[in-house]
Amino acid sequence: MNNKTFVRTLLVDSQNKQFIKSLDERSLDSYIELLSKENKIENKYTIIDFSPVIEHFHIEIESALITHKNEEMKIHHATTFNNWLRFKDIPSDKESIILDQAIKIMDDTEKTINLVIASLSKSKSNYYSTTNHERDNLLNTIINDSAIFIESILCQIHAGIIFSPTMLQKSITIPQHLVSVLSKLQDLLREEAGVNPNLTLNYNNIIEQACIENNLGIDPYSIVSLTNANFSVEDIINNIYSSPIKDIPNYGNNLMHRERILTWAKASPEKTRRAILISEKIKKILSIIGLVEKIKNSDYEFSRNPDDIENISLQLENLSKSS
């Protein structure tokens, strides 16, 4: 992604007051990855309690939950989230209560996650044969389902970390859930962006115009990366500029002019808008995958340091004001 297009701020380490990593203030896409402090010498991470991020996500999707058509998913999700709210505030000395509630949260979120994945599978199978208007309605359901998934998987990870620091390192289901949802969304993004199933560029795409013109609101580098396409932005630009140069006579002074006619696909506004919505969810899921990989591949400790948590809350508040 072209970082020049983003406004950035810095997080501050509460221990030594040093600036650590930059935060994209325009969205939470990369924020989850930054909820850790790295000790490169010992290959160890400190994962900061990210309950403020979960609460922030919940505020974002409240309106989506109200209009969600799947009542079973909506009710079960609301119940689980309310139980998680009570769980996160249980005093640390109530260990037996914490462990019992952590198991319950993980079980409850598993049901919500499976409901979401079933709904996404159904929506995806219907997506390709719909009209533009029907596709907009279907995508709204997909985006809402994805938001519920993101919040639920974060609740599950949060409860799992508190239950047992090593449990997530051995987890098979959490990575599988993330990859399953990511794969579905990537297929839909390829459909809207104009990337063929074999990852080549389709003639009907939104990427070429974004490579040549900068007024579409999308970053072609990001779209190429998120779709795992087997071509690059540079490939597209070079191909567009590979059209032959012709010598054109200028009959006024008997001199020759040089001419090259460039041609590229015009992006569909509907496809562009839908691609942006899908991309936002993919980037959040990739951030969670990054967090899980840190947990699985290195020694880590979970910090519930009030200063660290307060720092996250302040950054979220600043992010909300700037968006």
C-alpha positions in Angstrom: 0.0 0.0 0.0 1.2 3.5 -0.8 1.8 4.9 2.7 2.2 8.4 1.3 -1.6 8.7 1.0 -2.1 8.2 4.7 -2.0 10.4 7.8 0.0 8.8 10.5 0.6 9.2 14.3 2.7 7.3 16.7 2.1 5.0 19.7 4.1 5.6 22.9 5.6 2.8 25.0 4.3 3.4 28.5 7.4 1.9 30.0 10.1 4.0 28.5 8.0 6.8 26.9 9.6 6.0 23.5 7.7 6.3 20.2 7.2 2.8 18.8 5.2 2.1 15.6 3.1 4.3 13.3 -0.7 4.0 13.2 -2.9 4.6 10.2 -5.3 7.2 11.5 -7.8 6.7 8.7 -8.8 3.2 9.6 -8.1 0.3 12.0 -6.7 -1.9 9.1 -3.2 -2.1 10.5 -4.0 -1.2 14.1 -4.4 -4.8 15.5 -0.9 -5.7 14.3 0.5 -2.8 16.3 -0.9 -4.0 19.6 2.4 -5.6 20.5 5.9 -4.6 21.6 8.8 -6.6 20.2 12.0 -7.6 22.0 14.1 -8.7 19.0 17.0 -9.9 21.1 14.8 -12.5 22.9 12.4 -13.0 20.0 9.6 -12.2 22.4 6.4 -10.1 22.1 4.2 -8.4 24.6 0.6 -8.4 23.3 -1.3 -5.5 24.9 -4.9 -6.1 26.1 -6.9 -5.1 23.0 -10.4 -5.0 24.7 -10.7 -1.3 23.7 -10.3 -2.3 20.1 -13.2 -4.8 20.4 -15.4 -2.3 22.0 -14.6 0.2 19.2 -15.5 -2.3 16.6 -18.8 -3.0 18.3 -19.7 0.7 18.2 -18.9 0.7 14.5 -21.2 -2.2 13.7 -24.1 -1.5 16.0 -26.2 0.0 13.1 -25.4 -3.0 11.0 -26.6 -5.4 13.7 -29.9 -3.6 14.0 -30.7 -4.2 10.3 -29.2 -7.7 10.1 -31.6 -10.2 8.6 -30.4 -13.3 10.4 -32.1 -13.0 13.8 -30.4 -16.1 15.2 -27.0 -14.7 14.4 -27.9 -11.3 15.7 -29.3 -12.4 19.0 -26.5 -14.9 19.7 -23.9 -12.4 18.8 -25.4 -9.7 21.1 -25.6 -12.2 24.0 -22.0 -13.3 23.5 -20.7 -9.7 23.3 -22.6 -8.7 26.5 -21.1 -11.8 28.3 -17.6 -10.8 27.0 -18.1 -7.2 28.4 -18.7 -8.7 31.9 -15.9 -11.2 31.4 -13.2 -8.6 30.6 -13.9 -6.7 33.8 -13.7 -9.7 36.2 -10.9 -8.9 38.8 -7.7 -10.8 38.2 -7.8 -12.5 41.6 -11.1 -14.3 40.7 -9.1 -16.9 38.7 -11.7 -19.7 38.7 -14.5 -17.4 37.5 -12.2 -16.0 34.8 -11.4 -19.5 33.5 -15.0 -20.7 33.5 -16.2 -17.5 31.7 -13.3 -17.7 29.2 -14.3 -21.2 28.1 -17.9 -20.0 27.8 -16.9 -17.0 25.7 -14.8 -19.2 23.4 -17.7 -21.7 23.0 -20.3 -19.0 22.3 -18.1 -17.1 19.8 -17.5 -20.4 18.0 -21.2 -20.8 17.3 -21.5 -17.2 16.1 -18.4 -17.7 13.8 -19.9 -20.8 12.3 -23.2 -19.1 11.6 -21.3 -16.3 9.9 -19.2 -18.7 7.7 -22.4 -20.5 6.7 -24.1 -17.2 5.8 -21.0 -16.0 3.8 -20.9 -19.3 1.9 -24.5 -18.9 0.9 -24.1 -15.3 -0.1 -21.0 -16.0 -2.1 -22.7 -18.7 -4.1 -25.5 -16.3 -5.1 -23.2 -13.3 -5.7 -22.0 -14.0 -9.2 -25.5 -14.4 -10.8 -27.1 -11.2 -9.4 -27.9 -7.9 -10.9 -26.1 -4.7 -9.8 -28.9 -3.8 -7.4 -29.2 -7.3 -6.0 -25.5 -7.5 -5.6 -25.4 -4.3 -3.6 -28.0 -5.7 -1.2 -26.1 -9.0 -1.0 -22.8 -7.2 -0.4 -24.4 -5.3 2.5 -25.2 -8.7 4.1 -21.6 -9.9 3.4 -20.1 -6.8 4.9 -22.3 -7.0 8.0 -21.5 -10.7 8.4 -17.7 -9.9 8.1 -18.0 -7.3 10.8 -19.7 -9.7 13.2 -16.9 -12.3 12.4 -14.1 -9.8 13.1 -15.6 -8.8 16.4 -16.4 -12.4 17.4 -12.9 -13.8 16.5 -11.3 -11.0 18.5 -13.4 -11.9 21.5 -12.4 -15.5 21.1 -8.7 -14.7 20.8 -9.0 -12.3 23.8 -10.7 -14.9 26.0 -8.2 -17.6 24.8 -5.2 -15.5 25.7 -6.6 -14.9 29.2 -7.5 -18.6 29.6 -4.1 -20.0 28.6 -1.2 -18.2 27.0 -0.2 -21.4 25.1 -3.7 -22.4 24.0 -3.7 -20.1 21.0 -0.3 -21.3 19.9 -1.8 -24.7 19.5 -5.1 -23.6 18.0 -6.1 -25.0 14.7 -9.7 -23.6 14.4 -8.9 -19.9 14.8 -6.4 -19.8 11.8 -8.8 -22.0 9.8 -11.7 -19.6 10.4 -9.6 -16.6 9.4 -8.4 -18.3 6.2 -11.9 -19.4 5.3 -13.4 -15.9 5.6 -10.4 -14.3 3.9 -10.6 -16.7 1.0 -14.3 -15.9 0.4 -13.7 -12.2 0.5 -10.7 -12.4 -1.8 -12.8 -14.3 -4.3 -15.4 -11.5 -4.2 -12.8 -8.8 -4.5 -11.3 -10.5 -7.6 -14.8 -10.6 -9.1 -15.3 -6.8 -8.5 -11.7 -5.8 -9.3 -11.5 -7.8 -12.5 -8.9 -10.4 -11.5 -9.5 -13.8 -13.1 -9.7 -17.0 -11.0 -6.2 -17.8 -12.4 -5.1 -14.4 -11.0 -4.6 -12.8 -14.4 -6.1 -9.4 -15.3 -9.5 -9.5 -16.9 -10.3 -7.0 -19.7 -13.2 -5.7 -17.6 -11.3 -4.4 -14.5 -11.0 -1.4 -12.2 -7.3 -1.6 -11.8 -6.0 -0.1 -15.1 -7.7 3.2 -14.6 -6.4 3.4 -11.0 -2.9 2.8 -12.3 -3.1 5.8 -14.7 -5.5 8.1 -13.0 -5.5 9.0 -9.3 -9.1 10.1 -8.8 -10.8 6.7 -8.2 -10.2 6.5 -4.4 -8.5 3.2 -4.7 -4.8 2.2 -4.5 -4.0 -0.2 -7.3 -1.0 -1.6 -5.4 -3.3 -2.5 -2.5 -5.9 -4.2 -4.8 -3.2 -6.2 -6.6 -1.8 -7.3 -3.2 -5.1 -8.1 -1.6 -6.2 -10.3 -4.6 -2.9 -12.1 -4.7 -2.8 -11.3 -8.5 0.1 -12.7 -10.5 0.8 -9.3 -12.1 2.1 -6.0 -10.8 1.1 -2.3 -11.2 4.3 -1.8 -13.1 3.3 -4.7 -15.5 0.0 -2.9 -16.2 1.6 0.5 -16.8 4.3 -1.0 -19.0 1.6 -2.8 -21.0 -0.4 0.4 -21.5 2.6 2.3 -22.6 3.7 -0.5 -25.0 1.4 0.7 -27.7 3.4 1.7 -30.9 4.6 5.2 -31.6 3.7 6.6 -35.0 5.2 9.4 -37.0 2.5 11.8 -38.0 3.2 14.4 -40.8 2.7 18.0 -40.0 1.7 19.5 -43.3 2.3 23.1 -42.2 6.1 22.9 -41.9 6.9 19.5 -43.4 8.1 18.2 -40.0 7.0 14.9 -38.4 5.2 14.6 -35.1 5.4 11.6 -32.9 2.2 10.1 -31.5 1.2 7.3 -29.1 -2.4 6.4 -28.3 -2.8 4.9 -24.8 -5.8 2.7 -24.0 -6.9 1.4 -20.7 -10.1 -0.1 -19.1 -12.6 2.4 -17.6 -13.5 1.4 -14.1 -17.1 0.7 -13.2 -18.2 3.1 -10.3 -20.4 0.3 -8.9 -17.5 -2.3 -8.9 -15.1 0.3 -7.5 -17.4 1.1 -4.6 -18.0 -2.6 -3.8 -14.2 -3.3 -4.1 -13.4 -0.6 -1.5 -15.9 -2.1 1.0 -14.6 -5.6 0.5 -11.0 -4.4 0.7 -11.6 -2.7 4.1 -12.7 -6.0 5.6 -9.9 -8.0 4.1 -7.3 -5.7 5.5 -8.8 -6.0 9.0 -8.7 -9.8 8.7 -5.1 -9.8 7.5 -4.3 -7.7 10.6 -5.8 -10.3 12.8 -3.9 -13.1 11.0 -0.8 -11.1 11.6 -1.6 -10.9 15.3 -2.3 -14.7 15.5 1.0 -15.4 13.7 2.9 -13.4 16.2 1.2 -15.4 19.0 1.9 -18.8 17.3 5.4 -18.2 16.2 7.1 -16.5 19.2 7.2 -16.4 22.9 4.8 -13.8 24.2 3.3 -12.3 27.3 -0.1 -10.7 27.6 -0.1 -7.3 29.2 -3.1 -5.8 31.0 -1.0 -2.9 32.1 -3.6 0.0 32.7 -1.2 2.5 31.1 -0.9 0.5 27.9 -4.7 0.0 27.7 -5.3 3.6 28.3 -2.8 4.5 25.6 -4.8 2.3 23.1 -8.1 3.9 24.2 -6.6 7.4 23.6 -5.4 6.4 20.2 -8.8 5.0 19.3 -10.4 8.3 20.4 -8.1 10.3 18.3 -8.7 8.0 15.3 -12.5 8.4 15.7 -12.1 12.2 15.8 -10.0 12.3 12.6 -12.2 9.9 10.6 
